[in-house]
């Protein structure tokens, strides 16, 4: 039974919401903390549908939250996994180039890594061959030894278990239909009174924030990520292999990763979604979401901040498995579309759009409200950064 009162209510039982509850309880062990999620099982959305890559933190501008929180989050999540017995595969990652024109961007990534305190090495073709014989680069590449991988569902499950052991109450299958300062109302009509609400609602974080008059210039613009698993023997690919990303967009491009059990995986895409839970077919279709998202696209297309038309031209064809795997062949020539026929769970990136400017938010966005705190942009690498994000957010909350 959901308690009638709580010191803290967290909306969203993804990895960020659970990390927030976990961190609050570690500091306030006598408080009542309730985590509410509309799904009846854990890890049904981005927290369980991502690549499981533990990022190192070298992609992000040095003055950003992502820079600091990814570097620290990588360490903290590895420590958590060691404590809870969750397997981590220390793969490392190579970032490769396909032509000389990318060398300057590669150097900029290295410089960002240096500024962010992340261990990175510049390597040549021979060193790349020793690290990952299946990868190919044009003269130069980067080696990130602290990048790793874990099973995202296992991490979320372990996080939920620690929240429970610390006295937190996890309520699944309970949809929040509205909230206001001091109370949360569930779909079944129950109301929970709370001292403070923390919004970690992922794809619906903007909706929850708007109930409090917070983040009114923001709206969710979701993107779909597709993955394909290879039939290669485990361990054939040893390292994650990534391209040099387009700095104009908050996506890392199609890459080839290793799962915690050694399988090779290609993806993800960044295909625009027209409703929030667009995992395939018309499941979870919402005409209201379609209408709202469609109204955002004219402003997004006019954005001066992104190469929107280029994004559309490159991403939409990736609905084709052959096209997606063929693009990844630039990184790992041994890839063959016929070898990657097992579809992974699609994911949807809860990407925030700043509506007045048409700009996709590149950094985490956390905003305060009346007796509430709203994590309204927690996109990749939020899974890696979850414990560091929680530490940052909880430190900024002053008890009412």
Secondary structure, 3 states (H helix, E strand, C coil): CCCCEEEEEEECCCHHHHHHHHHHHHHCCCCCEEEECCCCCCCCCHHHHCCCEECCCCCCCCCCHHHHHHHHHHHHHHHHHHHHCCCEECCCEEEECCCHHHHHHHHHHHHHHHHCCCCCEEEEHHHHHHHCCCCCCCCEEEEECCCEEECHHHHHHHHHHHHHHCCCEEECCCCEEEEECCEEEECCCCEEEEEEEEECCHHHHHHHHHHCCCCCCEEECCEEECEEECCCCCCCCCCEEEECCCCCCCCCCCEEEECCCCCEEEECCCEECCCCCCCCCCCCCCHHHHHHHHHHHHHHHCCCCCCHHHHHHHHHHHHCHHHHHHHHCCCCCCCCHHHCCEECCCEEECCEEECCCCEECCCCEEEEECCEEEEEECCCCHHHHHHHHHHHHHHCCCCC
